[in-house]
């Protein structure tokens, strides 16, 4: 199944120009209107400024899409009748004609179907804290789908050491851009050493090409620490996460509702600073992803 492409994305892919996929849950479920649309456009502009073509991914009336117009962004931003789709949900969304914002796993899947090899997001899901055994589909999609994902690390609300162990088990290459420490979304240091450090987009493109040449068949995770000026203090955010987790348990929040509940609580208790940090790290990730896509296009390493 081939996704529908916008004209600029189709031209870029046909000519071998760099393209960066972007998820759409930031529009449909991540922020209120009209802030979500403003951020969505700003992220696309950040990709263009680095010399690549943005391809925001979604499902629109049952059609897989890579590259959205203004009307699509407005519809997703208002959110009425828009569902949230992980990769497992794509079949139902297509067959039933739904409109959906795509999570990391679904965006990876559609990007690969479109022939897009680089994807920028905020943070990936992972292994949840506690003994419930809740593991994000982002990890299994990374194990199955050859797309390079640029993020600000694993979301701070998750069990980051266990997530890194799971990624190792799944054979997913993990590198951190410009740091020996693996980041934790709002903070630059999760307390875990990075499996690998790379300092330039060209190095990342070269490692990705060599990894693909081995036939590994997985994606690649590039962790990009949030810019220092916008990072939140680790001690503060850690205490607030613990409090939010206790509140989620007390209120019976389960499954896919946990992450938006926790992020909403964090934004409230930090008086909006968490949301501001979220926006800045997404922009930073989009810029790095675009530079990697440009490096791959220049070297001819992405096919």
N, C-alpha and C positions, 0 to 999 in steps of 0.2 A: 504493500500500500504506500503510494507516494503522497506526501503532503502537498497541499496547495501552497505555492510560493508567491510572494509579492514580486512585482516586476524587478525591483532593485536586487532582491536576493537571488532571483533566477538568473539575472545577468551576471552577478558576481560568481555564482557557482559555475556557470557555463564558461567563464573566462579564467577561472582559477584564482579569482580575487579573494582576499580574506573575509570570512564571515564569522560572526559570533552569535550564538543562540542565547536567548534570554528567556527566563521563565515568566509566567503570567500570574502566578498566585499573588505576587506583590500588588498586582492590579485588582484581582478579584477578592482576595481575602486578607491581604497584608496591611492595608492602610485605608482610612476613610476617604471618600470622595470630597474634594477634587485633588487632595494631596497625592493619592495613588497615581493618578494620571500625570501629574506634574513630575513625580519621581520617575515614572516609566519613560517619559519623554527625555528627562535628563540623562538617564542611563543610556538610552539610544544615542543621544548626542555625544556622550563620553566615548562610546565605541567609534563613532564617526570621526571624532577629533583625533583619534589614534590611527586613522587610516583604514578601518575595517567597516564592513556593512553589518548593522544590527538586524537580527531576525528574532523578534519576539514571538514566542511559540504559544499556541493555545488550540482549543477545539472550538469551532464556531459552527453551530447548527449541524453537528455531526461530521464536520470536515476538519481533518488535521491541517493546521496552518503554521507556516513559518514565514513571518513577516506580516505585521498587522497595520491596517489603516487607522485613521483617526476615529472613524465610526466604531471599529472593533474595540479600540482602546476605551472609548467612552462606555460602550456596552459592558465590557468586563469591569470597568471601574465602578459603575453604578451597582453592579452585582446582582440585580434582580433576576432570579431564575438561573443564576450561574452557579455551577457546582465546582467542587475541587476534585481534580483527577490525578491520582498516581498512575503508574504504568499499568497496573492491573485493571484500572477503570476505563482504559481507552476503548476497549471493545464495546462496552455498554454505551459509552458516550457517542461513539460513531453510529452504532446500530439504532440507538433511540433518538438520534438527532439532537443531542444535548450541546449546550455551550458550557465550556469548562476552562477554568484556570488550571494550568499544569504545574505540578510540583517538580522537584528535581528529577525524580525517576521518570516521569512522563515526558518532561522536556528532553531528557537525554535520549529517550526512545525515538521521539519525533525528529530530533536533530539528526540522529543516525540515519533514519529513513530518508531524510532530505539530503544527506551527504554533507552535513555540517559537523566539523570535528572538534570545535572549541565552544564551551558553554560557560557563561558567568552567572553566578548566583550569589546569595548572601552567605548562608551557612548550610551545611548538609545535615541531614538527620543521622541518627546512629543508634547506639544501644542506650535504652533509657535506664535511669538509676533504679536501684532496688532489685528485687528478685522476680519481677513479673515476666521477664523474658520478652519484653516489647523491643523489637528491632526494626528500624526504618527500612523500607524498600529501597531507599537511596543506596544502601550498601550492596544489596544483591544486584541492583541495576549497574552499579559500578563494576561489579564482577563480570557482568554479561555483555556490556555495551561499550564499544570502543569510541568513547568521547572523553576529551580532557575537560575536567571540571575545575574552574577557579572559584574558590570560596574563601571565607575568612576563618576557616577551620570548622570544627564540629560545634553545633550550638551549645552555648555555655550550660544550658539546663540539662545536658545529657551526661552520661558516664563516658568521659573522653578516653581514659586508659583502656577500657574494655572495647570501645569503638575502634581504637587503633589496633588492638589485638585482632578484632574481627576483620578489619581490612587486610591485615597480614595473612590471616587464614584464607581469605578470598583472593589472595595474590594480587591485590590492587597496589600499584606503585603510588607512594605518597611522598611528596616533597614539600618543603616550605620555602617560600621566596624570601631570600635575604635574611634568614634567621635560623639559628640552631634549635630554636624552641618552637614547638607546635602551638599555634594560637587557639584561642577559645572564643571566637566571635567578637564579643564586646571587649575582650582583653587580649593583649599581645602574647601572653604566656599562659598555657593551660597547666603548667607544671610538668608537662611531658616533653622529652627530647624529640626533635623531629627525626623521622627515619632517614631523611636526606635533605641537604640544603643546596639550593641552586640560586645564583645571584643575578642571572640575566634571562630575558625571554629567549635569547638564542640558545642558551644552555638547556632550558626547558624543552624547546622544540627538538634539540638534538637528542636528549634523553628519551623523549616521547617516540622519535623516529626509530631509535635503537631498540626500544621496548617492543614496538610494533613489529620490527624485523624478526624478533624471536618467536613471533606467533602466539604471544601470550593471550591475546583476545579479550583483554579487560579494558576498562577505562583507566584514566590516570587522574589522581587528585593533586591539585596544586593549592596549598594553603597560603593565603596572602594576609599577613597580620594587618589588622585595622590600623590606619595611620595614627601615629602616636598622639597627635593633637586631639583626636576624637575618641581615644580609648577610655573606658571606664575603669576606676580602681578595682583591682581584683578582689580585695577584701570586702568592699561594699557590695559588689555584684554577687559575690559568693553568698553573703548573708541573705540578700534579698531573694536569691534563687531558692535557698533552703526554706525560707518562709513561704514562698509561692508554692513549692512542692507540698508543704504541709497543708496549705489551703486547698490545693487541688484534691488531695486525699480526703480531706474533711468534707468537701463538697461533692465527692463521688465522680470527679472528672476522670474519664478513661479514654484509652485508645488515641485516635487521631485528634481528639479535642484537647489533649493535654498541652501540646506545643502552643497553639494559639492562646489558650488560657494563661499559660505561664508568661508568654511574651507580653500579653496585655497587662498582666499584673506588674511586670517589671517596668513597663513604660509608665504606668500610673505612679508607682512608688518612686521612680527616679525623675518625676515631673517632666516627662518628655525627653529626657536626655538619652534614654535607651533608643527611642525612635530616631533621634538625630544621629546617634552613632550607627544605627542600622543603615540609614540612607548613605552616610559617608563611606561605610565599608562596601556597600553594593557598588557605588561609583568607582571606588578604588579597584575592586575586582573586575569591573567592566573594562577599565583602562588596561589592566595587566592582561586580561584575556585577549583584548584587541592586539596588543603588542605581540603576544604569542602567535596569534593567527597570522599576523603580518610576517613574522619570522618563518612560520611554516610555509606560507605562500611564496616567500622570497627564495627559500631553499628547495621548494618542490617536494617537501616531505609529507604533505597531506594529500591523499588521493581519495 
